[in-house]
Amino acid sequence: MPRYYFTIKLLPEKANLALLTGRCISILHGYICRHGITGIGVSFPAWSDESIGNIIAFVYSESDVLNRLRLQGYFKDMQECGFFEVSKVELVPEGCAEVRFKRNQGIAKMFVGEARRRLKRLEKRALARGEIFNPSKSVTPREFEVFHRVAMSSVGSKQDYLLHIQKHVVDKQMEPMFSSYGFATNERLNGTVPELSHMV
């Protein structure tokens, strides 16, 4: 089955890539949820060990769905202001390698703020069950491969949060199973997207 993509290039030289990328992912998330779409994946053609890069690609099997996504008001406004360069929808070239961009929630657990939130949540659940809350301290340090952060804001809870994204090279294309943010997450949502680094 053919796949299509379009890219958004973030043009400001000193752009906050985590923030602008997060805004783009939020637009995707809202679009997916409003229209009940599944299977749109996100790729980062300019990804490196140092940075998530200034290009975001959206990949899907239907070009008209991507055309409607690229015409969302935020993308059009940012392009008119000279902050974004939005490409046309193109066919994914044959022979592209496959990669998986995965949201790894385990990384967030390393950070103090997230650990504090998790402990409060666990304490509340324990008290609701009538149990004494006595968390055990984990002293095992965890190491993770390279990851980058995407800054998000929840419309419902008004909370800011981070998506921790990792890139994995894979040897074959998998079914487009992604979260509503466009990322793989686990064994069930393990979709892949084309490696579009030739775009850079």
CORTATA-V151822 format. One record per residue. PSI is psi as a letter, one per 30 degrees, with the letter a starting at -180 (* if undefined). Layout:
{{PSI} {PSI}}
//
This chain:
{{k} {l} {l} {l} {l} {l} {l} {k} {k} {j} {e} {k} {e} {h} {k} {j} {e} {e} {e} {e} {e} {e} {e} {e} {e} {e} {e} {e} {e} {e} {e} {e} {e} {e} {g} {h} {k} {l} {g} {k} {l} {k} {l} {j} {f} {g} {k} {l} {f} {f} {l} {f} {l} {g} {k} {k} {k} {k} {k} {l} {f} {j} {e} {e} {e} {e} {e} {e} {e} {f} {g} {k} {e} {e} {e} {e} {e} {e} {e} {e} {f} {g} {f} {k} {j} {k} {l} {l} {k} {l} {k} {k} {k} {l} {g} {k} {l} {k} {l} {k} {j} {k} {k} {j} {f} {f} {e} {e} {f} {f} {k} {e} {e} {e} {e} {e} {e} {e} {e} {e} {e} {e} {e} {e} {e} {e} {e} {f} {f} {g} {l} {k} {j} {i} {k} {k} {k} {k} {g} {j} {k} {k} {k} {k} {l} {k} {l} {l} {k} {k} {k} {l} {k} {k} {e} {e} {f} {g} {k} {k} {l} {k} {k} {j} {k} {l} {k} {k} {k} {l} {f} {l} {k} {l} {k} {i} {j} {l} {l} {g} {f} {g} {l} {l} {e} {a} {e} {e} {i} {h} {l} {l} {l} {k} {j} {g} {f} {f} {f} {*}}
//
